[in-house]
Amino acid sequence: MTPEHAVSGRLMEFMETNELNWDAVYAHQAPRIYNYFRFRLGRESDVEELTARTFEQAWRSRARYRRDLAGFSTWLYKIAQNVGTDYLRARHVHLPLDAALEVSAEGSPYQDAERGSDFARLALLCAALPERERELVALKYGAMNNNRLIAQLTGLSESNVGTILHRVVQTLRERW
């Protein structure tokens, strides 16, 4: 049984008992929420803070979660989106994806430098994308979400999300 299936099973237990195993949810979702913020915003200290804020708000709002309106992951990512939006409004700082350069790499110094160069190049290409496309890239490749969840979060259709992401990837490949 994969960890995702185990967490999924625990979430199903929640659906039946209304008692959520927050340790399991955090273990499964925190890296994904963290990567979402890392792709979206950049600076490591801000990313950690916003990830923590997301889970704090989810904990405080847990009684208001309604499974008949959205899946738990959708609810959690909507909180993350709102936390990120509030952060950007308060700071008036709009960081491009090139802030993802702070991502540490494993391997030799040559591999680290090559990866850093690739990240820098990708970040510059992504910075030229419209806001909506950058958000979709962050949700898909940063947070590792599927198109269905992204569609629920953005209000786009699932096929529209796939089409936009396909075109964005094609554009990035052409410019690479």
Secondary structure, DSSP 8 states (H G I E B T S, - for coil): --HHHHHHHHHHHHHHHS---HHHHHHHHHHHHHHHHHHHT--HHHHHHHHHHHHHHHHHTGGG--TTTS-HHHHHHHHHHHHHHHHHHHHT----GGGGGG----S-HHHHHHHHHHHHHHHHHHHTS-HHHHHHHIIIIIS---HHHHHHHHS--HHHHHHHHHHHHHHHHHH-
